[in-house]
Amino acid sequence: GRDFDPQVVLLVQDAPAVPADLVGACEQLRSGMSEPETVRPSQRVEVDGKPAVRLDFLGYVDGAAVRASALCTFRDRRAYFVVAQALPTSFDAEAALFDRILQSFHVR
């Protein structure tokens, strides 16, 4: 397999409004990976009292299999997508740190 260092990425995109189907909208943001597949069902959570979604999925980045956990929320006409990702073989070793990072995310 290819080398792929564990990483956390924040993506911010303009959004016209908070979507009615928050889970569906957040799942669409996985499109940065090819063939995304759900590892655990998406969970509704909150970030700063606002609705958010936690996603756990597997997909391919530049041909390499990658496992990811992500947090997605919308605020002030923007979508925030925090993605923690690593190779599937090293993901579990990083999972506790990834969880702490995702749980610490706040939108100002």
N, CA, C and O atoms as a GROMACS GRO file, in nm:
protein
  432
    1GLY      N    1   0.081  -0.120   0.000
    1GLY     CA    2   0.000   0.000   0.000
    1GLY      C    3   0.085   0.126   0.000
    1GLY      O    4   0.205   0.122   0.028
    2ARG      N    5   0.023   0.232  -0.030
    2ARG     CA    6   0.087   0.364  -0.034
    2ARG      C    7   0.105   0.419   0.106
    2ARG      O    8   0.034   0.382   0.199
    3ASP      N    9   0.202   0.508   0.119
    3ASP     CA   10   0.217   0.580   0.245
    3ASP      C   11   0.108   0.686   0.253
    3ASP      O   12   0.081   0.757   0.156
    4PHE      N   13   0.046   0.695   0.368
    4PHE     CA   14  -0.058   0.795   0.390
    4PHE      C   15  -0.055   0.828   0.538
    4PHE      O   16  -0.098   0.746   0.620
    5ASP      N   17  -0.006   0.945   0.573
    5ASP     CA   18   0.004   0.982   0.713
    5ASP      C   19  -0.133   1.015   0.770
    5ASP      O   20  -0.215   1.076   0.702
    6PRO      N   21  -0.159   0.974   0.896
    6PRO     CA   22  -0.285   1.014   0.960
    6PRO      C   23  -0.295   1.166   0.959
    6PRO      O   24  -0.196   1.236   0.979
    7GLN      N   25  -0.416   1.216   0.935
    7GLN     CA   26  -0.433   1.361   0.928
    7GLN      C   27  -0.576   1.400   0.964
    7GLN      O   28  -0.669   1.320   0.957
    8VAL      N   29  -0.590   1.527   1.002
    8VAL     CA   30  -0.721   1.587   1.026
    8VAL      C   31  -0.730   1.709   0.936
    8VAL      O   32  -0.640   1.794   0.935
    9VAL      N   33  -0.838   1.716   0.860
    9VAL     CA   34  -0.857   1.823   0.762
    9VAL      C   35  -0.989   1.894   0.790
    9VAL      O   36  -1.089   1.828   0.820
   10LEU      N   37  -0.990   2.026   0.781
   10LEU     CA   38  -1.113   2.104   0.794
   10LEU      C   39  -1.150   2.158   0.657
   10LEU      O   40  -1.072   2.231   0.596
   11LEU      N   41  -1.268   2.124   0.610
   11LEU     CA   42  -1.320   2.176   0.484
   11LEU      C   43  -1.433   2.272   0.516
   11LEU      O   44  -1.520   2.240   0.598
   12VAL      N   45  -1.434   2.387   0.453
   12VAL     CA   46  -1.541   2.485   0.472
   12VAL      C   47  -1.594   2.519   0.333
   12VAL      O   48  -1.518   2.559   0.245
   13GLN      N   49  -1.725   2.503   0.315
   13GLN     CA   50  -1.788   2.532   0.186
   13GLN      C   51  -1.905   2.625   0.207
   13GLN      O   52  -1.974   2.618   0.309
   14ASP      N   53  -1.929   2.713   0.111
   14ASP     CA   54  -2.048   2.797   0.116
   14ASP      C   55  -2.171   2.709   0.100
   14ASP      O   56  -2.171   2.613   0.023
   15ALA      N   57  -2.276   2.742   0.173
   15ALA     CA   58  -2.403   2.669   0.165
   15ALA      C   59  -2.516   2.771   0.170
   15ALA      O   60  -2.511   2.863   0.252
   16PRO      N   61  -2.617   2.758   0.086
   16PRO     CA   62  -2.724   2.858   0.083
   16PRO      C   63  -2.805   2.863   0.214
   16PRO      O   64  -2.851   2.970   0.254
   17ALA      N   65  -2.821   2.748   0.279
   17ALA     CA   66  -2.898   2.741   0.404
   17ALA      C   67  -2.870   2.607   0.469
   17ALA      O   68  -2.814   2.517   0.406
   18VAL      N   69  -2.911   2.593   0.594
   18VAL     CA   70  -2.900   2.464   0.660
   18VAL      C   71  -2.998   2.369   0.591
   18VAL      O   72  -3.117   2.400   0.583
   19PRO      N   73  -2.950   2.256   0.540
   19PRO     CA   74  -3.040   2.166   0.466
   19PRO      C   75  -3.142   2.099   0.557
   19PRO      O   76  -3.115   2.075   0.675
   20ALA      N   77  -3.259   2.070   0.502
   20ALA     CA   78  -3.363   2.000   0.577
   20ALA      C   79  -3.315   1.859   0.613
   20ALA      O   80  -3.340   1.811   0.724
   21ASP      N   81  -3.247   1.793   0.520
   21ASP     CA   82  -3.192   1.659   0.544
   21ASP      C   83  -3.044   1.673   0.577
   21ASP      O   84  -2.958   1.660   0.490
   22LEU      N   85  -3.016   1.699   0.704
   22LEU     CA   86  -2.879   1.724   0.748
   22LEU      C   87  -2.790   1.602   0.725
   22LEU      O   88  -2.678   1.616   0.676
   23VAL      N   89  -2.839   1.483   0.759
   23VAL     CA   90  -2.759   1.362   0.742
   23VAL      C   91  -2.725   1.341   0.595
   23VAL      O   92  -2.609   1.315   0.561
   24GLY      N   93  -2.824   1.352   0.508
   24GLY     CA   94  -2.801   1.334   0.364
   24GLY      C   95  -2.702   1.436   0.309
   24GLY      O   96  -2.615   1.401   0.230
   25ALA      N   97  -2.716   1.561   0.351
   25ALA     CA   98  -2.625   1.666   0.304
   25ALA      C   99  -2.482   1.638   0.351
   25ALA      O  100  -2.387   1.656   0.274
   26CYS      N  101  -2.467   1.595   0.475
   26CYS     CA  102  -2.333   1.565   0.527
   26CYS      C  103  -2.273   1.444   0.455
   26CYS      O  104  -2.154   1.442   0.425
   27GLU      N  105  -2.356   1.344   0.428
   27GLU     CA  106  -2.305   1.227   0.356
   27GLU      C  107  -2.258   1.265   0.216
   27GLU      O  108  -2.166   1.202   0.163
   28GLN      N  109  -2.320   1.364   0.154
   28GLN     CA  110  -2.276   1.410   0.022
   28GLN      C  111  -2.135   1.471   0.027
   28GLN      O  112  -2.062   1.467  -0.072
   29LEU      N  113  -2.097   1.525   0.141
   29LEU     CA  114  -1.966   1.587   0.154
   29LEU      C  115  -1.852   1.484   0.155
   29LEU      O  116  -1.735   1.521   0.150
   30ARG      N  117  -1.887   1.355   0.161
   30ARG     CA  118  -1.784   1.251   0.154
   30ARG      C  119  -1.730   1.235   0.013
   30ARG      O  120  -1.641   1.152  -0.011
   31SER      N  121  -1.782   1.312  -0.081
   31SER     CA  122  -1.748   1.293  -0.222
   31SER      C  123  -1.601   1.318  -0.253
   31SER      O  124  -1.557   1.292  -0.365
   32GLY      N  125  -1.523   1.368  -0.157
   32GLY     CA  126  -1.380   1.383  -0.178
   32GLY      C  127  -1.310   1.248  -0.188
   32GLY      O  128  -1.196   1.240  -0.234
   33MET      N  129  -1.379   1.143  -0.146
   33MET     CA  130  -1.327   1.007  -0.158
   33MET      C  131  -1.404   0.936  -0.267
   33MET      O  132  -1.522   0.962  -0.288
   34SER      N  133  -1.337   0.845  -0.335
   34SER     CA  134  -1.411   0.763  -0.430
   34SER      C  135  -1.463   0.639  -0.358
   34SER      O  136  -1.398   0.587  -0.267
   35GLU      N  137  -1.579   0.593  -0.398
   35GLU     CA  138  -1.645   0.475  -0.342
   35GLU      C  139  -1.660   0.481  -0.190
   35GLU      O  140  -1.626   0.384  -0.122
   36PRO      N  141  -1.710   0.593  -0.134
   36PRO     CA  142  -1.725   0.597   0.012
   36PRO      C  143  -1.828   0.494   0.058
   36PRO      O  144  -1.933   0.478  -0.004
   37GLU      N  145  -1.796   0.426   0.165
   37GLU     CA  146  -1.886   0.324   0.219
   37GLU      C  147  -1.894   0.343   0.370
   37GLU      O  148  -1.793   0.368   0.436
   38THR      N  149  -2.013   0.332   0.424
   38THR     CA  150  -2.037   0.357   0.566
   38THR      C  151  -1.977   0.245   0.651
   38THR      O  152  -1.999   0.127   0.623
   39VAL      N  153  -1.902   0.283   0.754
   39VAL     CA  154  -1.847   0.186   0.850
   39VAL      C  155  -1.945   0.172   0.966
   39VAL      O  156  -1.974   0.061   1.011
   40ARG      N  157  -1.995   0.285   1.016
   40ARG     CA  158  -2.098   0.287   1.122
   40ARG      C  159  -2.206   0.384   1.077
   40ARG      O  160  -2.176   0.482   1.009
   41PRO      N  161  -2.332   0.359   1.114
   41PRO     CA  162  -2.439   0.451   1.073
   41PRO      C  163  -2.410   0.594   1.120
   41PRO      O  164  -2.355   0.615   1.228
   42SER      N  165  -2.448   0.691   1.039
   42SER     CA  166  -2.430   0.832   1.075
   42SER      C  167  -2.509   0.862   1.202
   42SER      O  168  -2.620   0.812   1.220
   43GLN      N  169  -2.451   0.944   1.289
   43GLN     CA  170  -2.511   0.978   1.418
   43GLN      C  171  -2.540   1.126   1.424
   43GLN      O  172  -2.455   1.208   1.388
   44ARG      N  173  -2.658   1.162   1.471
   44ARG     CA  174  -2.688   1.303   1.495
   44ARG      C  175  -2.625   1.342   1.629
   44ARG      O  176  -2.644   1.274   1.730
   45VAL      N  177  -2.551   1.452   1.628
   45VAL     CA  178  -2.486   1.504   1.748
   45VAL      C  179  -2.506   1.655   1.749
   45VAL      O  180  -2.579   1.708   1.666
   46GLU      N  181  -2.442   1.725   1.841
   46GLU     CA  182  -2.449   1.872   1.845
   46GLU      C  183  -2.310   1.931   1.852
   46GLU      O  184  -2.220   1.874   1.913
   47VAL      N  185  -2.293   2.046   1.789
   47VAL     CA  186  -2.172   2.127   1.800
   47VAL      C  187  -2.219   2.266   1.842
   47VAL      O  188  -2.291   2.332   1.767
   48ASP      N  189  -2.178   2.310   1.959
   48ASP     CA  190  -2.219   2.441   2.011
   48ASP      C  191  -2.371   2.458   2.009
   48ASP      O  192  -2.422   2.565   1.976
   49GLY      N  193  -2.443   2.351   2.044
   49GLY     CA  194  -2.589   2.358   2.051
   49GLY      C  195  -2.659   2.351   1.916
   49GLY      O  196  -2.781   2.358   1.910
   50LYS      N  197  -2.583   2.337   1.808
   50LYS     CA  198  -2.640   2.329   1.673
   50LYS      C  199  -2.636   2.184   1.625
   50LYS      O  200  -2.547   2.108   1.664
   51PRO      N  201  -2.734   2.145   1.542
   51PRO     CA  202  -2.733   2.007   1.490
   51PRO      C  203  -2.608   1.979   1.408
   51PRO      O  204  -2.559   2.065   1.333
   52ALA      N  205  -2.557   1.859   1.424
   52ALA     CA  206  -2.438   1.814   1.350
   52ALA      C  207  -2.452   1.665   1.324
   52ALA      O  208  -2.543   1.600   1.377
   53VAL      N  209  -2.363   1.612   1.244
   53VAL     CA  210  -2.364   1.469   1.212
   53VAL      C  211  -2.223   1.414   1.225
   53VAL      O  212  -2.126   1.475   1.179
   54ARG      N  213  -2.212   1.297   1.288
   54ARG     CA  214  -2.085   1.223   1.297
   54ARG      C  215  -2.091   1.110   1.194
   54ARG      O  216  -2.186   1.032   1.192
   55LEU      N  217  -1.990   1.102   1.109
   55LEU     CA  218  -1.983   1.001   1.004
   55LEU      C  219  -1.859   0.915   1.022
   55LEU      O  220  -1.753   0.966   1.058
   56ASP      N  221  -1.871   0.787   0.998
   56ASP     CA  222  -1.757   0.695   0.999
   56ASP      C  223  -1.763   0.617   0.868
   56ASP      O  224  -1.859   0.545   0.843
   57PHE      N  225  -1.658   0.630   0.786
   57PHE     CA  226  -1.665   0.569   0.654
   57PHE      C  227  -1.526   0.530   0.602
   57PHE      O  228  -1.423   0.566   0.659
   58LEU      N  229  -1.528   0.454   0.494
   58LEU     CA  230  -1.409   0.403   0.429
   58LEU      C  231  -1.421   0.440   0.282
   58LEU      O  232  -1.530   0.436   0.225
   59GLY      N  233  -1.311   0.477   0.220
   59GLY     CA  234  -1.314   0.510   0.078
   59GLY      C  235  -1.173   0.509   0.023
   59GLY      O  236  -1.080   0.458   0.087
   60TYR      N  237  -1.156   0.566  -0.094
   60TYR     CA  238  -1.026   0.568  -0.160
   60TYR      C  239  -0.983   0.711  -0.190
   60TYR      O  240  -1.062   0.791  -0.240
   61VAL      N  241  -0.857   0.741  -0.160
   61VAL     CA  242  -0.797   0.870  -0.192
   61VAL      C  243  -0.674   0.840  -0.277
   61VAL      O  244  -0.580   0.774  -0.230
   62ASP      N  245  -0.673   0.888  -0.399
   62ASP     CA  246  -0.562   0.861  -0.491
   62ASP      C  247  -0.529   0.712  -0.499
   62ASP      O  248  -0.412   0.674  -0.506
   63GLY      N  249  -0.632   0.628  -0.499
   63GLY     CA  250  -0.614   0.484  -0.513
   63GLY      C  251  -0.583   0.409  -0.385
   63GLY      O  252  -0.582   0.286  -0.385
   64ALA      N  253  -0.559   0.480  -0.274
   64ALA     CA  254  -0.529   0.414  -0.147
   64ALA      C  255  -0.656   0.407  -0.061
   64ALA      O  256  -0.730   0.505  -0.052
   65ALA      N  257  -0.679   0.291   0.001
   65ALA     CA  258  -0.792   0.277   0.093
   65ALA      C  259  -0.766   0.364   0.216
   65ALA      O  260  -0.656   0.362   0.271
   66VAL      N  261  -0.867   0.440   0.258
   66VAL     CA  262  -0.855   0.530   0.373
   66VAL      C  263  -0.980   0.516   0.458
   66VAL      O  264  -1.091   0.511   0.406
   67ARG      N  265  -0.961   0.510   0.591
   67ARG     CA  266  -1.072   0.506   0.686
   67ARG      C  267  -1.083   0.646   0.747
   67ARG      O  268  -0.981   0.710   0.773
   68ALA      N  269  -1.207   0.692   0.769
   68ALA     CA  270  -1.225   0.829   0.820
   68ALA      C  271  -1.339   0.837   0.919
   68ALA      O  272  -1.437   0.763   0.911
   69SER      N  273  -1.325   0.929   1.013
   69SER     CA  274  -1.434   0.974   1.099
   69SER      C  275  -1.446   1.123   1.071
   69SER      O  276  -1.346   1.193   1.054
   70ALA      N  277  -1.569   1.171   1.067
   70ALA     CA  278  -1.589   1.312   1.033
   70ALA      C  279  -1.702   1.371   1.114
   70ALA      O  280  -1.791   1.300   1.163
   71LEU      N  281  -1.697   1.502   1.128
   71LEU     CA  282  -1.801   1.579   1.194
   71LEU      C  283  -1.846   1.684   1.095
   71LEU      O  284  -1.763   1.751   1.032
   72CYS      N  285  -1.976   1.699   1.080
   72CYS     CA  286  -2.031   1.791   0.980
   72CYS      C  287  -2.138   1.877   1.046
   72CYS      O  288  -2.226   1.826   1.115
   73THR      N  289  -2.130   2.007   1.023
   73THR     CA  290  -2.234   2.097   1.074
   73THR      C  291  -2.245   2.216   0.979
   73THR      O  292  -2.156   2.242   0.898
   74PHE      N  293  -2.355   2.287   0.989
   74PHE     CA  294  -2.380   2.404   0.906
   74PHE      C  295  -2.406   2.523   0.997
   74PHE      O  296  -2.474   2.511   1.099
   75ARG      N  297  -2.349   2.639   0.960
   75ARG     CA  298  -2.373   2.760   1.038
   75ARG      C  299  -2.342   2.881   0.950
   75ARG      O  300  -2.242   2.883   0.878
   76ASP      N  301  -2.427   2.981   0.958
   76ASP     CA  302  -2.406   3.106   0.886
   76ASP      C  303  -2.372   3.084   0.738
   76ASP      O  304  -2.272   3.138   0.688
   77ARG      N  305  -2.453   3.006   0.671
   77ARG     CA  306  -2.438   2.980   0.526
   77ARG      C  307  -2.307   2.913   0.489
   77ARG      O  308  -2.255   2.932   0.379
   78ARG      N  309  -2.254   2.836   0.583
   78ARG     CA  310  -2.132   2.759   0.555
   78ARG      C  311  -2.149   2.617   0.608
   78ARG      O  312  -2.212   2.593   0.711
   79ALA      N  313  -2.090   2.523   0.534
   79ALA     CA  314  -2.082   2.384   0.579
   79ALA      C  315  -1.940   2.362   0.633
   79ALA      O  316  -1.842   2.397   0.568
   80TYR      N  317  -1.931   2.303   0.751
   80TYR     CA  318  -1.803   2.271   0.813
   80TYR      C  319  -1.792   2.119   0.819
   80TYR      O  320  -1.881   2.052   0.871
   81PHE      N  321  -1.683   2.066   0.765
   81PHE     CA  322  -1.664   1.922   0.757
   81PHE      C  323  -1.523   1.892   0.808
   81PHE      O  324  -1.425   1.920   0.739
   82VAL      N  325  -1.512   1.837   0.930
   82VAL     CA  326  -1.384   1.804   0.990
   82VAL      C  327  -1.362   1.655   0.969
   82VAL      O  328  -1.440   1.573   1.016
   83VAL      N  329  -1.255   1.620   0.898
   83VAL     CA  330  -1.230   1.480   0.863
   83VAL      C  331  -1.098   1.433   0.924
   83VAL      O  332  -0.993   1.492   0.901
   84ALA      N  333  -1.106   1.326   1.004
   84ALA     CA  334  -0.988   1.262   1.060
   84ALA      C  335  -0.969   1.132   0.982
   84ALA      O  336  -1.059   1.048   0.979
   85GLN      N  337  -0.852   1.114   0.920
   85GLN     CA  338  -0.837   0.998   0.832
   85GLN      C  339  -0.699   0.935   0.843
   85GLN      O  340  -0.599   1.001   0.872
   86ALA      N  341  -0.697   0.803   0.820
   86ALA     CA  342  -0.573   0.725   0.824
   86ALA      C  343  -0.594   0.599   0.741
   86ALA      O  344  -0.706   0.566   0.703
   87LEU      N  345  -0.485   0.529   0.715
   87LEU     CA  346  -0.498   0.399   0.649
   87LEU      C  347  -0.578   0.307   0.741
   87LEU      O  348  -0.568   0.319   0.863
   88PRO      N  349  -0.658   0.216   0.686
   88PRO     CA  350  -0.738   0.127   0.771
   88PRO      C  351  -0.654   0.050   0.873
   88PRO      O  352  -0.701   0.024   0.984
   89THR      N  353  -0.532   0.013   0.837
   89THR     CA  354  -0.447  -0.065   0.928
   89THR      C  355  -0.397   0.017   1.047
   89THR      O  356  -0.362  -0.041   1.150
   90SER      N  357  -0.393   0.149   1.035
   90SER     CA  358  -0.345   0.232   1.147
   90SER      C  359  -0.455   0.316   1.210
   90SER      O  360  -0.429   0.390   1.305
   91PHE      N  361  -0.577   0.307   1.159
   91PHE     CA  362  -0.686   0.392   1.207
   91PHE      C  363  -0.715   0.369   1.356
   91PHE      O  364  -0.728   0.465   1.432
   92ASP      N  365  -0.725   0.243   1.397
   92ASP     CA  366  -0.760   0.214   1.537
   92ASP      C  367  -0.658   0.272   1.635
   92ASP      O  368  -0.696   0.315   1.744
   93ALA      N  369  -0.530   0.273   1.596
   93ALA     CA  370  -0.427   0.330   1.684
   93ALA      C  371  -0.444   0.480   1.700
   93ALA      O  372  -0.400   0.537   1.801
   94GLU      N  373  -0.506   0.546   1.603
   94GLU     CA  374  -0.527   0.691   1.606
   94GLU      C  375  -0.666   0.730   1.656
   94GLU      O  376  -0.692   0.847   1.680
   95ALA      N  377  -0.757   0.633   1.671
   95ALA     CA  378  -0.898   0.660   1.696
   95ALA      C  379  -0.923   0.747   1.819
   95ALA      O  380  -1.005   0.839   1.813
   96ALA      N  381  -0.856   0.720   1.930
   96ALA     CA  382  -0.880   0.799   2.053
   96ALA      C  383  -0.840   0.946   2.031
   96ALA      O  384  -0.913   1.036   2.074
   97LEU      N  385  -0.727   0.969   1.966
   97LEU     CA  386  -0.684   1.106   1.938
   97LEU      C  387  -0.782   1.173   1.841
   97LEU      O  388  -0.820   1.288   1.861
   98PHE      N  389  -0.822   1.101   1.736
   98PHE     CA  390  -0.919   1.155   1.641
   98PHE      C  391  -1.048   1.194   1.712
   98PHE      O  392  -1.103   1.301   1.686
   99ASP      N  393  -1.096   1.108   1.803
   99ASP     CA  394  -1.220   1.139   1.876
   99ASP      C  395  -1.205   1.267   1.958
   99ASP      O  396  -1.296   1.351   1.959
  100ARG      N  397  -1.091   1.283   2.026
  100ARG     CA  398  -1.069   1.405   2.106
  100ARG      C  399  -1.068   1.529   2.016
  100ARG      O  400  -1.124   1.632   2.053
  101ILE      N  401  -1.006   1.519   1.901
  101ILE     CA  402  -1.001   1.634   1.809
  101ILE      C  403  -1.142   1.667   1.760
  101ILE      O  404  -1.181   1.784   1.761
  102LEU      N  405  -1.217   1.567   1.716
  102LEU     CA  406  -1.352   1.593   1.666
  102LEU      C  407  -1.442   1.651   1.776
  102LEU      O  408  -1.521   1.741   1.750
  103GLN      N  409  -1.429   1.598   1.898
  103GLN     CA  410  -1.512   1.648   2.008
  103GLN      C  411  -1.474   1.789   2.050
  103GLN      O  412  -1.555   1.860   2.110
  104SER      N  413  -1.353   1.832   2.019
  104SER     CA  414  -1.309   1.966   2.059
  104SER      C  415  -1.348   2.073   1.957
  104SER      O  416  -1.327   2.192   1.981
  105PHE      N  417  -1.404   2.033   1.843
  105PHE     CA  418  -1.435   2.129   1.737
  105PHE      C  419  -1.549   2.221   1.778
  105PHE      O  420  -1.653   2.176   1.826
  106HIS      N  421  -1.529   2.351   1.758
  106HIS     CA  422  -1.632   2.453   1.785
  106HIS      C  423  -1.637   2.549   1.667
  106HIS      O  424  -1.535   2.577   1.603
  107VAL      N  425  -1.756   2.600   1.638
  107VAL     CA  426  -1.773   2.701   1.535
  107VAL      C  427  -1.790   2.834   1.606
  107VAL      O  428  -1.880   2.848   1.689
  108ARG      N  429  -1.707   2.931   1.577
  108ARG     CA  430  -1.714   3.062   1.645
  108ARG      C  431  -1.819   3.150   1.583
  108ARG      O  432  -1.839   3.263   1.628
   0.00000   0.00000   0.00000
